[in-house]
Amino acid sequence: MTATHASDSTDAAAPVLYLAFELGWNSWKLAFTVGLGQKPRLRTIAARGLNALHAEIQAAKTRFGLPAEVPVHSCYEAGRDGFWLHRYLASQGIANVVVDAASIEVNRRARRAKSDALDATKLVEMLIRYHNGQRKVWSVVRVPSPEDEDRRQLHRDQMSLKDERTEHINRIKGLLATLGLSITVDEHLPARLEALRQWDGAPVPPGMTARILREFARWQQIDRQVRDLDNQRARAVRGDSTTPREQVRQLLTLKGIGWNGAWLLVHEVFAWRQVQNRRQLAALVGLVPSPYQSGDSRREQGISKAGNKRVRWMMIELAWGWLRYQPRSDLSQWYLRRFGAGNARARKIGIVALARKLLVALWRYLERGEVPPGAERIDVSSKLCGRARPSGAVT
């Protein structure tokens, strides 16, 4: 077969080898090409097979008649594999981009063909368009440093553990509800369980009792882990002088901002992302409007929800807390004037707007030292002292 030379590329003066990954658990699909007019060269290698990857890159250069030193541009979708592959490719001199999968354009037909080969081919074609100047063809994920990525593990694990703890509580309550009983889930649950009696005076059946106690043991373990993470976080903020910890302490000086909110905002957004303006910040969290207009049809579809869901959820919670603990601030007064007299739906819509404004205000507070107008500040030492107390009883 006659090799296709670099002169067939869309940019003959500067040949480039384009590579797209379709990452699977057992295998990777690779798509190579040198331009939009060239049919991609598709290859399959074992997942995480770096030696095979290098061999395929060299084979593709030979196939397309490219010199060994030709630059390689690559891409893959952000997902389960994280960013280790991006860091490896960068260390090998390959210009890689990690793509937000939700930003990739798709055919809007009800049914469309889909396979790893088709996905890899589409990715490599869009990669060429991206490097030819169509920067809005997709959204590129900003890759955190290994240190910044590692700092996010504590609060993400903590949030997962709290959700799991709630599941155990609900399961215990649900089991007892089948007997017409209710109980407070805390460290005294075994004693309370023995004293419970059904409608006819009978105790909780032994099989049900054993199951609830096993569920209670799992709840105890997770509750202990949550408290340990609370104490680890508190020790880190009290004893560390790094920029992220200083930012956490700075946010804690605002009344209404607690440990969970300050830690999450800093390590998910403020500590490592280079935010240019308020619109970019709101888009990062998914708190931007998504209007729909087609001909004479115009409507608002609500916020995009295309950003960091953890930060978006936390900002909604902080917005409600801001109204309670900072009632004299300009932001709270704006909300009361605009939405305070409305119904429940209007107030919920308004709290999203307040969350966006509050996020921008906190960003300016950390970046420029601008205290939100009318906001009350407190002595941060009152929040930094002491250990995390045991979780309260859930009734």
C-alpha positions in Angstrom: 0.0 0.0 0.0 1.4 3.4 -0.9 2.1 5.6 2.1 0.3 8.9 2.4 2.8 11.7 2.9 2.7 14.7 5.1 2.1 16.9 2.0 -1.5 15.6 2.0 -2.2 17.2 5.3 -4.3 20.3 5.7 -1.1 22.1 6.8 1.8 20.8 4.6 4.2 23.4 5.9 3.9 22.1 9.5 3.0 18.4 9.5 1.3 17.2 12.7 0.1 13.8 13.8 -3.3 13.9 15.4 -4.3 11.2 17.9 -7.6 10.6 19.7 -8.2 8.1 22.5 -11.4 6.3 23.2 -10.6 4.9 26.6 -12.2 1.6 27.8 -11.5 -0.5 30.8 -10.1 -3.5 28.9 -8.9 -1.8 25.7 -8.2 1.6 24.1 -9.2 2.6 20.6 -6.7 4.9 18.9 -7.5 7.1 15.9 -4.5 8.6 13.9 -4.7 11.1 11.1 -2.8 14.0 9.6 -5.7 16.1 8.3 -9.4 16.3 7.7 -9.2 14.8 4.2 -7.3 11.7 5.5 -9.1 8.6 6.6 -8.1 7.9 10.2 -5.9 5.0 11.0 -7.7 3.0 13.8 -5.9 0.7 16.1 -6.8 -1.1 19.4 -4.4 -1.7 22.2 -4.7 -3.1 25.7 -5.9 -0.5 28.3 -3.0 1.3 30.0 -0.5 -0.3 27.6 2.0 2.5 27.3 4.6 0.5 25.4 2.0 -0.5 22.8 0.9 3.2 22.6 4.4 4.3 21.7 4.7 1.5 19.2 1.5 2.6 17.5 2.6 6.2 17.4 5.8 5.3 15.7 3.9 3.0 13.3 1.5 5.8 12.5 4.3 8.2 11.7 5.8 5.6 9.3 2.4 5.0 7.7 1.8 8.7 7.0 5.4 9.3 6.0 6.2 11.7 8.8 9.6 12.3 10.4 10.2 10.9 13.8 10.3 14.3 15.4 7.0 15.5 14.1 4.7 16.9 16.9 1.8 14.8 18.1 -1.5 16.4 19.3 -3.9 14.2 21.2 -7.1 14.3 23.1 -9.4 12.1 25.2 -12.7 12.6 27.1 -12.6 13.4 30.8 -13.9 10.4 32.8 -13.0 7.5 35.0 -9.3 7.4 33.9 -8.7 10.9 35.4 -5.7 12.9 34.5 -2.8 10.5 34.8 -2.7 9.8 31.1 -2.6 13.6 30.3 0.4 14.0 32.6 2.2 11.1 31.1 1.6 12.3 27.5 2.8 15.8 28.5 6.0 14.2 29.9 6.6 12.6 26.5 6.2 15.9 24.7 2.7 15.2 23.3 0.3 18.2 23.3 -2.8 16.7 24.9 -6.2 18.2 25.8 -8.8 16.6 28.1 -12.3 17.3 26.7 -15.5 17.7 28.6 -17.6 14.9 27.3 -20.8 16.8 27.7 -19.6 19.5 25.4 -19.1 17.3 22.4 -21.6 17.8 19.6 -23.8 14.8 18.7 -26.3 14.0 16.0 -29.8 14.8 17.3 -31.6 11.9 15.5 -33.5 9.6 17.8 -31.2 6.7 16.9 -27.7 7.0 15.7 -24.8 4.5 15.3 -22.4 4.5 18.1 -19.1 2.5 18.6 -15.6 3.1 19.9 -14.3 3.4 16.4 -17.0 6.0 15.5 -16.3 7.9 18.7 -12.5 7.9 18.2 -13.0 9.1 14.6 -15.2 11.9 15.6 -12.8 13.0 18.3 -9.8 13.1 16.0 -11.8 15.2 13.5 -12.8 17.6 16.2 -9.2 17.8 17.4 -8.1 19.0 14.0 -10.8 21.6 14.0 -9.8 22.7 17.5 -6.2 23.2 16.5 -7.2 24.9 13.3 -8.8 27.7 15.3 -12.3 26.5 16.2 -11.8 26.9 19.9 -15.5 26.6 20.7 -15.8 23.2 19.1 -15.7 21.8 22.6 -14.8 22.6 26.2 -11.3 21.8 27.4 -10.9 20.7 31.0 -8.3 22.5 33.1 -6.1 19.8 34.6 -5.2 20.3 38.3 -1.7 19.6 39.6 -1.2 16.3 41.4 -1.1 18.2 44.7 -4.3 20.1 44.0 -6.0 17.0 42.9 -4.9 15.2 46.1 -6.2 18.0 48.3 -9.7 17.4 47.0 -9.8 13.8 48.3 -10.6 14.7 51.9 -13.8 16.6 51.4 -15.0 14.4 48.6 -14.6 11.3 50.8 -16.3 13.1 53.7 -19.3 13.9 51.5 -19.6 10.3 50.4 -19.3 9.1 53.9 -22.0 11.4 55.1 -24.4 10.2 52.4 -23.6 6.6 53.3 -24.2 7.4 57.0 -27.6 8.8 56.1 -28.4 5.7 54.1 -27.8 3.5 57.2 -29.9 5.7 59.4 -32.8 5.6 56.9 -32.5 1.9 56.5 -32.8 1.4 60.3 -35.8 3.7 60.5 -37.4 1.9 57.5 -37.0 -1.5 59.0 -38.6 -0.4 62.3 -41.4 1.4 60.4 -42.6 -2.0 59.1 -43.3 -2.8 62.7 -44.9 0.5 63.5 -41.9 1.6 65.6 -39.6 4.6 65.6 -36.2 5.1 67.2 -33.4 7.7 67.6 -30.2 6.6 65.9 -27.2 7.4 68.1 -24.7 5.5 70.3 -27.5 4.3 72.6 -29.5 2.6 69.9 -28.9 -1.0 71.2 -30.4 -0.2 74.6 -33.4 1.5 73.1 -33.9 -1.4 70.7 -34.3 -3.8 73.6 -36.9 -1.6 75.2 -39.0 -1.2 72.1 -42.4 -3.0 72.0 -44.8 -3.6 69.1 -48.5 -2.8 69.2 -49.3 -6.1 71.0 -46.5 -5.7 73.5 -44.1 -8.1 71.7 -40.4 -7.2 71.4 -38.7 -6.7 68.1 -38.2 -10.1 66.5 -34.7 -11.6 66.9 -34.0 -11.7 63.1 -34.9 -8.0 62.8 -32.9 -7.1 65.9 -29.8 -8.8 64.5 -30.2 -7.1 61.2 -30.6 -3.7 62.8 -27.6 -4.2 65.0 -25.4 -5.1 62.0 -26.7 -2.0 60.3 -25.9 0.0 63.4 -22.3 -1.4 63.5 -21.8 -0.1 60.0 -23.2 3.3 61.0 -20.8 3.5 63.9 -17.8 2.8 61.7 -18.8 5.4 59.2 -19.7 8.0 61.9 -16.3 7.5 63.4 -14.6 8.0 60.0 -16.5 11.2 59.5 -15.4 12.6 62.8 -11.8 11.6 62.1 -11.9 13.5 58.8 -13.4 16.5 60.6 -10.5 16.5 63.1 -7.9 16.0 60.3 -9.4 19.0 58.4 -9.3 21.2 61.5 -5.7 20.3 62.3 -4.7 21.1 58.7 -6.3 24.5 58.8 -4.9 25.4 62.2 -1.3 24.3 61.5 -0.7 24.9 57.8 0.3 28.2 56.3 -0.1 27.3 52.7 -2.2 29.5 50.4 -5.3 27.1 50.4 -5.3 27.0 54.2 -5.0 30.8 54.4 -7.9 31.1 52.0 -10.0 28.7 54.2 -9.2 30.8 57.3 -10.1 34.0 55.4 -13.5 32.7 54.4 -14.2 31.5 57.9 -14.0 35.1 59.1 -17.3 35.8 57.4 -20.3 35.0 59.5 -22.5 32.4 57.9 -19.5 30.6 56.2 -18.6 27.4 58.0 -16.0 24.6 57.7 -17.7 22.6 55.0 -18.4 25.6 52.7 -15.0 27.2 53.1 -13.0 24.0 52.6 -15.0 22.9 49.6 -15.0 26.3 47.8 -11.2 26.7 48.3 -10.2 23.2 47.2 -12.6 22.9 44.3 -12.3 26.4 42.9 -10.4 29.2 44.5 -7.1 27.5 45.3 -6.0 26.4 41.8 -8.4 27.7 39.1 -7.4 30.9 37.3 -10.7 32.7 37.1 -10.7 35.7 34.8 -14.2 37.2 35.4 -17.5 36.6 37.1 -19.1 35.1 34.0 -16.4 32.4 33.8 -16.8 31.7 37.5 -20.5 31.3 37.3 -20.2 29.0 34.2 -17.6 26.9 36.1 -20.3 26.1 38.7 -23.2 25.9 36.3 -25.0 28.9 37.6 -25.6 30.6 34.2 -28.9 31.0 32.3 -29.6 28.8 29.3 -32.0 30.7 27.1 -33.8 29.0 24.2 -34.7 30.9 21.0 -35.9 29.4 17.7 -37.8 31.7 15.4 -40.6 33.3 17.4 -40.2 30.9 20.2 -38.3 32.2 23.2 -38.1 30.9 26.7 -35.7 30.4 29.6 -34.6 26.9 30.5 -33.2 27.7 33.9 -29.5 27.4 34.9 -27.2 25.2 32.8 -26.1 22.9 35.6 -23.1 22.1 33.5 -20.5 22.9 36.1 -19.2 21.5 39.4 -22.2 20.0 41.1 -20.6 19.9 44.5 -19.9 23.7 44.4 -23.3 24.5 43.0 -25.0 22.5 45.8 -22.9 24.1 48.4 -23.6 27.6 47.1 -27.3 27.1 47.3 -26.9 26.0 51.0 -24.6 29.0 51.7 -27.1 31.3 50.1 -29.9 30.2 52.5 -27.5 30.5 55.4 -26.4 34.0 54.2 -29.9 35.2 54.5 -30.1 34.0 58.1 -26.7 35.0 59.4 -26.0 38.1 57.3 -29.5 39.8 57.1 -28.1 43.3 57.0 -25.7 42.7 54.1 -26.4 44.2 50.7 -26.9 40.8 49.1 -29.6 39.8 51.6 -31.3 43.1 51.3 -31.3 42.8 47.5 -32.9 39.3 47.8 -35.6 40.5 50.2 -36.5 43.5 47.9 -36.6 41.3 44.8 -38.0 38.0 46.0 -39.0 38.3 49.6 -42.6 39.1 48.9 -43.0 36.3 46.3 -44.3 32.8 46.6 -42.2 29.7 47.4 -41.3 29.2 43.7 -40.1 32.8 43.3 -38.0 32.5 46.4 -36.3 29.3 45.2 -35.5 31.0 41.9 -34.2 34.0 43.7 -31.9 31.9 45.9 -30.1 30.6 42.8 -29.5 34.2 41.7 -28.3 35.0 45.3 -26.0 32.0 45.2 -24.4 33.3 42.0 -23.9 36.8 43.4 -22.5 35.4 46.6 -20.0 33.2 44.8 -18.7 36.2 42.9 -18.6 38.2 46.1 -16.5 35.5 47.9 -14.2 35.3 44.9 -13.6 39.1 45.1 -13.1 38.8 48.8 -10.3 36.2 48.4 -8.7 37.8 45.3 -8.9 41.5 46.1 -9.8 41.6 49.8 -13.2 43.2 49.1 -15.5 42.4 51.9 -19.1 41.8 50.7 -20.9 45.1 51.4 -22.7 45.1 54.7 -21.3 41.7 55.7 -20.4 41.0 59.3 -17.0 39.5 60.1 -16.1 37.5 63.2 -13.0 36.4 65.0 -11.9 33.2 63.2 -10.3 31.8 66.4 -13.7 30.8 67.7 -14.1 28.4 64.7 -10.5 27.1 64.8 -10.4 26.0 68.4 -11.5 22.6 69.7 -12.0 19.2 68.1 -15.0 18.1 66.0 -17.7 17.0 68.3 -19.6 13.7 67.8 -22.5 13.9 65.4 -25.8 14.7 67.0 -28.6 12.2 67.4 -30.9 11.8 64.4 -34.5 11.3 65.4 
